[in-house]
Amino acid sequence: MLDPVTALDGVDYDRSAIIAWFRLHIKSPVTGKNLANKDLKHNPSLRQAIQKYRDHQLNERLQALQLGSK
């Protein structure tokens, strides 16, 4: 998930994935209920948490590569 957004159903999705879903549906992919609209709200706190996790994973891989080359 690169660009987390929250839909009207209260569920967080990656923006590109939910936009693709909304091209064909007006219901929630999670609840199956019809949504009153397709508005999406940016979720900066989730985006920050994802980036922190990705940075941590990258640092661990780099450290493993450095240890392996010694």
C-alpha positions as CSV (number, residue, x, y, z in Angstrom):
1,M,0.0,0.0,0.0
2,L,1.6,3.2,-1.1
3,D,-1.2,5.8,-0.9
4,P,-3.6,4.8,1.8
5,V,-7.1,6.3,1.8
6,T,-10.3,5.7,3.7
7,A,-13.5,5.1,1.9
8,L,-17.0,5.8,3.2
9,D,-17.2,2.2,4.7
10,G,-14.4,3.2,7.1
11,V,-11.9,0.7,5.5
12,D,-8.4,1.8,4.4
13,Y,-7.4,0.9,0.9
14,D,-4.6,1.7,-1.5
15,R,-5.8,4.6,-3.6
16,S,-5.1,2.9,-7.0
17,A,-6.8,-0.3,-6.0
18,I,-10.0,1.2,-4.7
19,I,-10.3,3.6,-7.7
20,A,-10.0,0.6,-10.0
21,W,-12.7,-1.2,-7.9
22,F,-15.0,1.9,-8.1
23,R,-14.8,1.9,-11.9
24,L,-17.0,-1.2,-11.8
25,H,-18.8,-1.0,-8.4
26,I,-20.5,1.3,-6.0
27,K,-20.4,-1.1,-3.1
28,S,-17.7,-1.8,-0.5
29,P,-15.4,-4.6,-1.4
30,V,-15.2,-5.5,2.3
31,T,-18.8,-5.2,3.5
32,G,-20.6,-5.6,0.2
33,K,-22.9,-2.7,1.1
34,N,-23.7,0.1,-1.3
35,L,-21.8,3.3,-0.6
36,A,-23.6,6.7,-0.8
37,N,-20.5,8.1,-2.7
38,K,-17.0,7.2,-3.8
39,D,-15.3,9.9,-1.7
40,L,-11.8,9.0,-0.4
41,K,-10.0,10.6,2.5
42,H,-6.2,10.7,2.6
43,N,-4.8,8.8,5.6
44,P,-1.5,10.5,6.5
45,S,-1.0,8.5,9.8
46,L,-1.3,5.2,8.0
47,R,1.0,6.4,5.2
48,Q,3.6,7.5,7.8
49,A,3.4,4.1,9.5
50,I,3.8,2.2,6.2
51,Q,6.8,4.4,5.3
52,K,8.4,3.8,8.7
53,Y,7.9,0.0,8.3
54,R,9.3,0.1,4.7
55,D,12.3,2.1,5.9
56,H,12.9,-0.4,8.7
57,Q,12.7,-3.3,6.3
58,L,15.2,-1.7,3.9
59,N,17.6,-0.9,6.8
60,E,17.4,-4.6,7.9
61,R,18.2,-5.8,4.4
62,L,21.1,-3.4,4.0
63,Q,22.5,-4.5,7.4
64,A,22.2,-8.2,6.4
65,L,24.0,-7.5,3.1
66,Q,26.8,-5.7,4.9
67,L,27.2,-8.5,7.4
68,G,27.2,-11.1,4.6
69,S,30.0,-9.3,2.8
70,K,32.3,-9.4,5.8
